[in-house]
């Protein structure tokens, strides 16, 4: 009997076997994510500001490239479910970490800082990625989103909206890891050396407005003062809040671009291949907004909210781990240096442009 593996799409698999394979795949990702969470809690790793999400995509990519033949093919559906559908649910519940009251605490300066940083970074990152570094649209947008909004969580949300390939998200997350971690160590040094010329409030605006991940913001600002940490965290969560309108705008833009491409196609085949994608508008963003409102109304007990946030972090870790498993290093090599350079361009902008925006906001609105 031949032992050559047969692609799953080539045979009719009983529904029960298919469902069992998907559940096994989800369970595998969950156990993998549990191990990742444990690893991320090791002091040496936690001290670097590496969240379980980051550790998850790295560990998943190592497994996906070195040991992927050890996973039954029927489990792939469960891995894909974790990287796609579970991801959208987790992004929606991420809204429980934000409240309108917290955003109001930093007032107009904090909101202006967040809006200006997010919009400018998205525009510059997309333009520089596509025009200067010759990246495809999705890779440029993912890299810009990770730098502009909330690191890996933003990359995941954009990946779901754009329906891009896993390796493109992995490249964007790599940029978040490198430059976000660098910021966590560099920013406090620059502030304490007196090179930023900011007071504690300004430092909070700058740290929260320009550092990639929430954990990295807290890690960096805690080396300055409690007041700076408080302001930086709220400004950062204001950037997270902007994920909703940005996703909606990007979804509409992607849908319109696909329709124009389909309309201008010269043949029926090419028109079909360029047809607009079904999930151009990310409806899970409304779930995110609903969770923000729920958190703002304080209708849930604090213990419940804390538990849900913990479960949400685990779900996001599962999504990142599954994304890593689906990532192929060979695909990353094709655009890796260019994507990393695009991230570097954005990092220079976040420091120089972010300082300019912070000074302007403080003097005009502070």
C-alpha positions as CSV (number, residue, x, y, z in Angstrom):
1,X,0.0,0.0,0.0
2,X,1.3,3.5,-0.9
3,X,2.2,5.7,2.0
4,X,2.2,8.9,-0.1
5,X,0.1,11.5,1.8
6,X,-3.1,12.6,0.0
7,X,-4.1,16.2,0.2
8,X,-7.2,16.8,2.3
9,X,-9.0,18.6,-0.5
10,X,-8.6,15.6,-2.8
11,X,-10.7,13.2,-0.8
12,X,-14.2,13.2,0.7
13,X,-13.6,13.2,4.5
14,X,-16.5,12.1,6.7
15,X,-18.0,15.1,8.5
16,X,-17.4,13.5,11.9
17,X,-13.7,12.9,11.1
18,X,-13.3,16.5,9.8
19,X,-14.9,17.9,13.0
20,X,-12.8,15.8,15.2
21,X,-9.6,16.8,13.4
22,X,-10.5,20.5,13.8
23,X,-11.2,20.1,17.5
24,X,-7.9,18.2,17.9
25,X,-6.2,21.1,16.1
26,X,-7.7,23.7,18.3
27,X,-6.8,21.6,21.4
28,X,-3.2,21.3,20.1
29,X,-3.0,25.1,19.7
30,X,-4.5,25.6,23.2
31,X,-1.9,23.3,24.8
32,X,0.8,25.0,22.8
33,X,-0.4,28.4,23.9
34,X,-0.5,27.2,27.6
35,X,3.2,26.2,27.3
36,X,4.0,29.5,25.6
37,X,2.3,31.4,28.4
38,X,4.4,29.5,30.9
39,X,7.6,30.3,29.0
40,X,6.6,34.0,28.8
41,X,6.3,34.2,32.6
42,X,9.9,33.2,33.1
43,X,11.6,36.3,34.7
44,X,14.3,36.6,32.1
45,X,11.8,36.7,29.2
46,X,9.2,38.8,31.1
47,X,11.9,41.3,31.9
48,X,12.5,41.9,28.3
49,X,8.9,43.0,27.8
50,X,8.1,40.0,25.6
51,X,4.4,39.3,26.0
52,X,2.9,35.8,25.4
53,X,1.7,36.9,22.0
54,X,5.3,37.6,20.8
55,X,6.6,34.4,22.3
56,X,3.7,32.5,20.8
57,X,4.4,33.5,17.2
58,X,8.1,32.8,17.6
59,X,7.5,29.4,19.1
60,X,4.8,28.6,16.6
61,X,7.1,29.5,13.7
62,X,9.9,27.3,15.0
63,X,7.5,24.4,15.3
64,X,5.8,25.1,11.9
65,X,9.1,25.1,10.1
66,X,11.1,22.4,12.0
67,X,8.4,19.9,13.2
68,X,5.3,20.5,11.1
69,X,5.4,17.0,9.6
70,X,4.6,15.7,13.1
71,X,1.1,17.2,13.1
72,X,-1.7,15.3,11.4
73,X,-3.0,17.0,8.3
74,X,-6.5,16.9,9.7
75,X,-5.5,19.3,12.5
76,X,-4.8,22.1,10.0
77,X,-8.4,23.2,10.1
78,X,-8.2,23.7,13.9
79,X,-5.0,25.7,13.5
80,X,-6.6,27.9,10.8
81,X,-9.7,28.4,13.0
82,X,-7.4,29.6,15.8
83,X,-5.6,32.0,13.5
84,X,-8.7,33.4,11.9
85,X,-12.1,33.1,13.7
86,X,-10.8,32.9,17.3
87,X,-8.6,35.9,16.4
88,X,-11.6,38.1,15.6
89,X,-13.4,37.1,18.8
90,X,-10.3,37.9,20.9
91,X,-9.8,41.3,19.2
92,X,-13.4,42.2,20.0
93,X,-12.9,41.3,23.7
94,X,-9.7,43.4,23.7
95,X,-12.1,46.3,24.2
96,X,-12.6,45.4,27.8
97,X,-9.2,46.8,28.5
98,X,-10.2,50.3,27.5
99,X,-12.7,52.7,29.0
100,X,-14.0,56.1,28.0
101,X,-13.3,57.4,31.5
102,X,-9.6,56.6,31.1
103,X,-9.4,58.3,27.8
104,X,-11.1,61.4,29.3
105,X,-8.4,61.6,32.0
106,X,-5.7,62.5,29.5
107,X,-8.1,65.0,27.8
108,X,-7.6,66.6,24.5
109,X,-3.7,66.5,24.5
110,X,-3.8,62.7,24.9
111,X,-6.4,62.2,22.2
112,X,-4.6,64.6,19.8
113,X,-1.3,62.8,20.4
114,X,-2.9,59.4,19.7
115,X,-4.7,60.5,16.6
116,X,-1.8,62.4,15.0
117,X,0.6,59.5,15.7
118,X,-1.7,56.8,14.4
119,X,-2.7,58.6,11.2
120,X,0.8,59.9,10.3
121,X,2.4,56.5,11.0
122,X,-0.1,54.6,8.9
123,X,0.3,57.0,6.0
124,X,4.1,57.2,6.2
125,X,4.5,53.5,6.8
126,X,2.2,52.5,3.9
127,X,3.8,55.0,1.5
128,X,7.4,54.2,2.5
129,X,6.8,50.4,2.5
130,X,5.2,50.4,-1.0
131,X,7.1,53.2,-2.8
132,X,10.6,53.1,-1.1
133,X,10.9,49.5,0.0
134,X,8.8,48.1,-2.8
135,X,6.7,45.9,-0.5
136,X,3.2,44.7,-1.4
137,X,0.3,46.6,0.0
138,X,-0.6,44.1,2.7
139,X,2.9,43.8,4.2
140,X,3.3,47.6,4.2
141,X,0.0,48.1,5.9
142,X,0.6,45.4,8.5
143,X,4.0,46.8,9.4
144,X,2.6,50.3,9.6
145,X,-0.4,49.1,11.8
146,X,1.9,47.3,14.2
147,X,3.9,50.5,14.7
148,X,1.0,52.9,14.7
149,X,-1.6,51.3,16.9
150,X,-1.0,48.5,19.3
151,X,1.7,46.2,18.1
152,X,0.9,42.5,17.6
153,X,-2.8,42.9,18.4
154,X,-3.1,45.5,15.6
155,X,-1.2,43.2,13.2
156,X,-3.6,40.4,14.0
157,X,-6.7,42.7,13.4
158,X,-5.4,44.0,10.1
159,X,-4.4,40.5,9.0
160,X,-8.0,39.4,9.5
161,X,-9.3,42.4,7.6
162,X,-6.9,42.1,4.7
163,X,-7.0,38.3,4.7
164,X,-3.2,38.4,4.0
165,X,-0.8,35.5,4.2
166,X,0.6,34.4,7.6
167,X,4.2,35.2,6.7
168,X,3.3,38.8,6.0
169,X,2.0,39.1,9.6
170,X,5.0,37.4,10.9
171,X,7.3,40.0,9.3
172,X,5.2,42.8,10.8
173,X,5.3,41.2,14.2
174,X,9.1,40.9,13.9
175,X,9.3,44.6,13.4
176,X,7.2,45.2,16.5
177,X,9.4,42.9,18.6
178,X,12.7,44.5,17.5
179,X,11.8,48.1,17.7
180,X,9.3,47.9,20.5
181,X,11.8,46.1,22.7
182,X,14.5,48.6,21.8
183,X,12.2,51.5,22.8
184,X,11.6,49.9,26.2
185,X,15.3,50.3,27.0
186,X,16.2,53.3,24.9
187,X,13.4,55.7,25.9
188,X,14.2,55.8,29.7
189,X,17.9,56.2,29.0
190,X,17.2,59.2,26.7
191,X,14.8,60.7,29.2
192,X,17.0,60.3,32.2
193,X,20.0,61.7,30.2
194,X,17.9,64.9,29.5
195,X,18.0,64.4,25.7
196,X,14.2,64.4,25.3
197,X,13.5,67.8,27.0
198,X,10.2,66.6,28.3
199,X,8.6,66.8,31.7
200,X,6.9,63.7,33.3
201,X,3.6,64.5,31.6
202,X,5.3,65.0,28.2
203,X,7.2,61.7,28.7
204,X,3.9,60.0,29.4
205,X,2.4,61.4,26.1
206,X,5.5,60.5,24.2
207,X,6.0,57.0,25.6
208,X,2.3,56.1,25.3
209,X,2.0,57.6,21.8
210,X,5.0,56.0,20.2
211,X,6.0,52.7,21.8
212,X,4.5,49.6,20.1
213,X,3.1,47.2,22.7
214,X,1.2,47.9,25.8
215,X,3.6,45.9,27.9
216,X,6.5,47.7,26.4
217,X,4.9,51.1,27.3
218,X,4.5,50.1,30.9
219,X,8.0,48.7,31.0
220,X,9.6,51.8,29.7
221,X,7.5,54.4,31.6
222,X,7.9,52.6,34.9
223,X,11.6,53.6,34.8
224,X,10.5,57.3,34.9
225,X,7.7,57.7,37.4
226,X,4.3,56.4,38.5
227,X,2.7,59.5,37.0
228,X,4.4,59.0,33.6
229,X,3.4,55.3,33.7
230,X,-0.3,56.2,34.4
231,X,-0.4,58.8,31.5
232,X,1.5,56.6,29.1
233,X,-0.8,53.7,29.7
234,X,-3.9,55.7,29.1
235,X,-2.5,57.3,25.9
236,X,-1.6,53.9,24.7
237,X,-5.1,52.5,25.3
238,X,-6.4,55.6,23.5
239,X,-4.4,54.4,20.5
240,X,-5.9,50.9,20.9
241,X,-9.4,52.6,20.8
242,X,-8.5,54.0,17.4
243,X,-8.3,50.5,16.1
244,X,-12.0,50.5,15.4
245,X,-12.3,53.6,13.0
246,X,-9.0,52.7,11.4
247,X,-10.1,49.2,10.6
248,X,-13.4,50.4,9.2
249,X,-11.6,52.9,6.9
250,X,-9.1,50.3,5.8
251,X,-11.9,47.8,5.2
252,X,-13.8,50.3,3.0
253,X,-10.6,51.2,1.1
254,X,-9.7,47.6,0.5
255,X,-13.2,46.8,-0.8
256,X,-13.2,49.8,-3.1
257,X,-9.8,49.0,-4.5
258,X,-10.9,45.4,-5.2
259,X,-14.0,46.6,-7.0
260,X,-12.0,49.0,-9.1
261,X,-9.6,46.3,-10.0
262,X,-12.5,44.0,-11.0
263,X,-14.2,46.7,-13.0
264,X,-11.0,47.5,-15.0
265,X,-10.1,43.9,-15.7
266,X,-10.0,43.1,-19.4
267,X,-11.3,39.5,-19.2
268,X,-13.9,37.6,-17.2
269,X,-11.2,35.4,-15.6
270,X,-9.2,38.3,-14.4
271,X,-12.3,40.0,-13.1
272,X,-13.2,37.0,-11.1
273,X,-9.7,36.7,-9.6
274,X,-9.8,40.4,-8.6
275,X,-13.4,40.2,-7.1
276,X,-13.8,42.1,-3.8
277,X,-13.2,39.9,-0.8
278,X,-16.1,39.1,1.5
279,X,-14.7,40.4,4.8
280,X,-13.5,43.8,3.6
281,X,-15.3,45.6,6.5
282,X,-14.3,44.0,9.8
283,X,-17.5,43.6,11.7
284,X,-15.6,42.3,14.8
285,X,-14.5,45.9,15.3
286,X,-18.1,46.7,16.4
287,X,-17.7,44.0,19.0
288,X,-14.5,45.8,20.2
289,X,-16.5,49.0,20.5
290,X,-19.3,47.3,22.4
291,X,-16.8,45.9,24.9
292,X,-15.4,49.4,25.4
293,X,-18.9,50.7,26.2
294,X,-19.6,47.8,28.6
295,X,-16.3,48.4,30.4
296,X,-17.1,52.1,30.6
297,X,-20.5,51.4,32.2
298,X,-18.9,49.2,34.8
299,X,-21.8,46.7,34.5
300,X,-19.4,43.7,35.0
301,X,-17.7,43.0,38.4
302,X,-14.0,43.8,38.4
303,X,-13.2,40.1,39.0
304,X,-15.2,39.1,35.9
305,X,-13.5,41.7,33.8
306,X,-10.1,40.6,35.0
307,X,-10.9,37.0,34.2
308,X,-12.2,37.8,30.8
309,X,-9.0,39.8,30.1
310,X,-6.9,36.9,31.1
311,X,-8.9,34.5,28.9
312,X,-8.7,37.1,26.0
313,X,-4.9,37.2,26.4
314,X,-4.8,33.5,26.2
315,X,-7.1,33.5,23.0
316,X,-4.8,36.1,21.4
317,X,-1.8,33.9,22.3
318,X,-3.5,31.0,20.6
319,X,-4.1,33.1,17.5
320,X,-0.5,34.2,17.4
321,X,0.8,30.7,18.0
322,X,-1.4,29.4,15.2
323,X,-0.2,32.2,12.9
324,X,3.4,31.2,13.7
325,X,2.6,27.5,12.8
326,X,1.3,28.6,9.4
327,X,4.3,30.8,8.7
328,X,7.1,29.6,6.4
329,X,10.5,31.1,6.9
330,X,11.3,30.8,3.2
331,X,8.5,33.2,2.4
332,X,9.8,35.7,5.0
333,X,13.3,35.7,3.5
334,X,11.9,37.1,0.2
335,X,10.9,40.4,1.8
336,X,12.4,40.2,5.3
337,X,15.2,42.9,4.9
338,X,12.9,45.2,3.1
339,X,10.1,44.8,5.7
340,X,12.6,45.4,8.5
341,X,13.9,48.5,6.8
342,X,10.3,49.8,6.5
343,X,10.0,49.2,10.2
344,X,13.2,51.1,10.8
345,X,11.9,54.1,8.8
346,X,8.8,54.1,10.9
347,X,10.9,53.8,14.1
348,X,12.9,56.9,13.2
349,X,9.6,58.7,12.5
350,X,8.1,57.6,15.8
351,X,11.0,59.1,17.7
352,X,11.6,62.3,15.7
353,X,8.1,62.9,14.6
354,X,6.7,61.7,17.9
355,X,8.8,64.2,19.8
356,X,7.6,67.0,17.5
357,X,4.0,66.0,17.9
358,X,4.4,65.8,21.7
359,X,6.0,69.2,22.0
360,X,3.3,70.7,19.8
361,X,0.4,69.1,21.6
362,X,1.8,70.1,25.0
363,X,2.3,73.7,24.1
364,X,-0.9,74.2,22.2
365,X,-3.3,72.0,24.1
366,X,-1.6,71.3,27.5
